[in-house]
Amino acid sequence: MTMPPDHKDVLAAYLISAPNTGTFRMCRVERGLVERMREQLPAQTPPCVMATFGISMNSWVKLRDDLPVRRSLAERLVQRLLRAGFAQNSLSHEKALAD
């Protein structure tokens, strides 16, 4: 699915390059967004994480621990959170780096 350029700019604000992974397909998600996700998560169980964010527990643990995840996963997650109106207020512009 191709997104208009302005959406890519929004995604770039939430996705942080992960240069130590040795691949451009990995990134980290902006910490402010992950912290807001943590606040909204009723329980850190696989069914709860899947029902709340649509991601696996393994992906959540990586996000929570500020580890790189697949860029495609991060893009889908941020798009989902933006559509739900969840991500707009969490962006920490001074920490976000565009790739």
C-alpha positions, 0 to 999 in steps of 0.5 A: 500500500503506497501512502501519500508523501505527507503521511510518510512525513508523519510516520517519520516523526514517530519512527527512529532509525536503528543504525546498529541493526545493520539493515534499513528494515528495522527501526525504533518507535518514538518513546513518547508514543510507547509510553502513551501506549503503556498507559493505555494498556490494561494488562501486559498479557498476549490477549490484551496487547493483541486486542488493544494494539493489534500486535504480538506480545513479542513486538510489544516487549521490543517496543517497551524495551526500546529495541528495533522492530520491523519497519513494516510493523512500526508503520502499520502500528503508527498508522493504526494509532493515528487513525484511532486518534491515539498518536497525535498528542504523544509526539516528542518532536525534539526526540523524533528523527526522520530517516 
